[in-house]
Amino acid sequence: MLSKIRSYFSKLFKKEENLPLIDRLEDLIESDSSACEGIKADDSSELALVSNVLGIRDLTAEDIMVPRAEIAAARVDTSLEGFIEIFSQNNFSQIPIYKDTLDNVVGIVRVRDFLPYIKDHESFNIESLLKEAIYVVPSMQLLELLVEIRKSVNHMALVVDEFGGIDGLVTLHDVASEIVGEIQQNQRIFPQIITKQDGSLVVDARIPINECEELLKIELLRPLQKDNEEEPDVETIGGLTMLLAGRMLTRGETLIHPSGVEIDIVEADPRKVKRVLIRVPKQ
């Protein structure tokens, strides 16, 4: 079955280059129905793959990029020890290197390129390790972005605004995750919301508030609305916790929502909440 899918996408990239990639995909589906004939109804992974590719027509680089504030990067004058610490703390295989500010990226470095210098600090020269960065606009569609990133040595692209400033960062993994993400969720790999036996929820802090409201059958945002004011301008569970506390939170803290819901901070770093445990009081 995997060979059928591979053959299908091989045809996709051989189509005329002057057509948008998403249009080429749809043309293939319409003109070559035999490509999907071997996919049975119970082959959920293969069906989900094709479905997900079609489903990202409206997604852009801006939709999936790592925001500027969350980019792990280093100054060009960082010491070898400093680079090793950055990589060990963030668990990334590569990071952007900048001069003065993040808006002036001079290249990308990979963690594996530092290995020869672990025992030879004297010969370390960061400029010799720099790989060229590629830049894309926020509005670039994901399939076109996939093509651009595949061309780069680093499989990474920096998203820039109209003034050339860095808005965010996208990797090949980010794009691939959008395509195969639904397959992973169907197989319950890294689910973003886990319902425990007692009815409590372990929630990724990036989950929209309305999704939790639907699961819990409780309003979480409206009770925080002040008289004669609009509903608070937050969208995620992480934003909700910061609104409740009025400050940054740390792991182990517990918040009490006006509805009585308890929110435990399960995972957090100095800049944001990552996971929470939500408990609804028994009626």
N, C-alpha and C positions, 0 to 999 in steps of 0.2 A: 504493500500500500504506500509506503514511504517513497518508493521509486516512482509511482504514479504522480504523487504530489511534486516530487523533484522535477520530473519531466514537464509538468504543467508550468511550473515557475521558470524553467529553463526557456520555454517558448515565450514566456512573458518578456524576458529581457532581450530577446532577439527581435522583437517587433520594432517598427519604425521609431527612431529616437525623437522625431518631431512631435509625437503625440504624448500628452501627459501620461504618466505611468498608470494612474488609476483608470484612465480611459482604455489603455491597452489591455488591462486586466478584464474589464467588462466586455471588450470586444472578443477576447479569447473565450470567455464563458458563453457568449452568444453564438460564436461561430464554431466552437469546438466542444459541443456538449458531450462528446465521447470521453473527454478528459475527466469528467465527473461520474461516468457511468459505473466505474468500478468501486466507487465509494458507497458503501452500504449505509443504511439508516443508523445502524448501531456503531458505525465508525465515527464516534463523536469528536475525536481529536482532529481528524482530517476535515470534517464538515465545519468544525469551529474555526480551523485555520483559514479556510476560504472565506467564511462568513466574517471573520475579524478583519481580513484585508479589505473587504468591501466596506466594512463598517467604519474604517478610519478615513473615508473620503474627506470629511470636514475637519479632521484634526490637523493641527499645524505644529511647527516647532515650538511655538509659544505655549501650546497646550501641555506639552510633556517635558519641557526643559526644567533643569534644576535651577531655581531662582538664584539671582546674583548673590543674595545674602547667605546662601547655603553652599556656594562653590568653595571647595577646598583648593587653595592655590598657594604659591610661595613667591617671595621676592627673589629676584635674580641674584642678590648678594647673600642669600641664605647659606649658612655653613652646611657641610656634609652631615654633621650631627643633627642639624635642624631639619634637613630633608628626611633623614631616617625617622625622626620623631613624627613628622607630619604624616608620612606613609603608614607608620605603625598605628597611629591614632585613628586614621580615617579608613584604613583597609582598602585603599584605591590602588589600581595598577598604574595610573598616570594622573598627572595634574598639570594645570597651566602655570607658567612662570611669567611674572610681570615685572616691569620696572616702574617704580614710583607708585602707580595705582593699577588696579585690575583692568582699567580701560586701556592700558598699554601692555598688552600681552606680547612677549617676545618669543614664545614657543611653548612646546609641550615636552615634558620629560616622563620617562617610564621608570618604574621602580627597578626593573631588572637591569637597567643601564648603570645603576649605582653599585652593583655587586662587585665589579673589579676594584672599586676604590675602598671597600670595607677595610682592607689591610694595607691600603696604600693611600692614606689621606693626603700626602704631599702633592701627588699628581692630579688631584681632583680639580676639574674645570667644568663648571656647569654649562658653559656656552658650547662645549664640544658635544654635549648630550641633547641639545635642543632640537626638536623636530617641528616642522612648520605647522602652524595652526590654520584651520580653515574656518571661514565665517559664513553664516547664513542669516537670512532675515527672519523675523518672527513669523511671518505669514507663509513660509515655505511649507507645502503639504508634505505629510509624513513619508509617502512613498518616494517623492522626489528627494527628500532629505536622506532616505535610506541609500539611494544611489550615490549621493555626494559623500556620505560618511564611509561607504564601502571603498571609495576611491582613495581615502586618506590613509596614511600610515598608522595614525593613532586611533582611527575609528571614533573620532570625537570632533564635535563642531561647537564653536562659540556663537551664540545668538546675539546679534548686535542691533541697537536701535537706530533711528534715522540719523543720529549724530555720531554714530560710530562707537558709542559706549556699550559695554558688555551688559546684556540683559540676563543672560543665562547660559547654560551649557547642556548639550545633548550628546549622549553616547550611542553607539550601535546597540548596546544592551537596552537602553531606554526605548528605542524604536522597536526592537524585537519583542520587548515586553508588551507593547501595545498590541502586537499581532498575536502573540501566543498567550496573552494574559488571561483571556476567557477560558482557554484550555486548562490553565493552571487552576483557576477558580473552580472549574467543573470537577477537577480531580482533588479539590480541597488542599492544594499546595499553597502555603503562605496566604491563607484567607485573611481578609482585612477585618472581618467581624467574626468573632467566635462566640457562639451562644453556649454557656455552661449549663450544667444540669440544674442548677438552682435558679436559672433564668437570668442571671447576670450576663453582661456582655464584656468581652475583651475587645477593645476597639482601637484601630489605627487612628491616630489623632487627625489624620487628613480626611477622614470620612466626613461627608456632608452631614450637618446636624439633622436635616429632614429625614435621612435614612434611619437614624437612630430613633427619631420620634415615631416613625412608622412601626418599627420593631417593638418599641416599648409602649406604644399607645399613650404617650405622655408628651405634652408640649414642653420643650426645653428653652426655647428662645423667647416666646411671647411673655412668660412671667417676668422676664428681665426688662421688659419695656416700661419706661417711665411715663408718667402722665403727660399727655399732649406731645409726646415725642415719637419719632419713627422707631420701628423695630431696630434693635442694635445691628450694626453693620459687620456681622461675622457670619461665616459660612461653615466652618469646620468645627469638629469637636475640640481640637486644640485651641481654636479661637475662643470657643465657649469657656474653656477652663481659665484662660487669661482674663476674659471679661468678668468671670465670677470672682477671681482672686485679685484682679487689679495689679498683677505683678507676674514676674517669671516664677515658675513652680519647679520644685525638685522632686525626685523620686521618693515615694513613700508618703507624700502629703495626701490628705483627704479633703475634698470640698463637699459642702452640703448645698444642693440646689434648693431654691424656694419650694419646689414641689416635693421635697423630701428625698429626692434621688441623691445617692452618694456616689461621688466620682473619685476613685483612687488613682493617683499618678503612678503608673507601673514602670514607665520608662521615659526619661527626659535627659536633655543635655542643657548646657548653659543658655542656649538660644531658643529652644522650643520643647514642647511636650511631644512625645512620640507615640506612646500607647497609654490607654487608660482602662480601668475596670469600672463599669457602670452597674450599680445595684439599685433596683427599685424596691422601696419599702413594701412590706407585705400589707395587704389591705385587711 
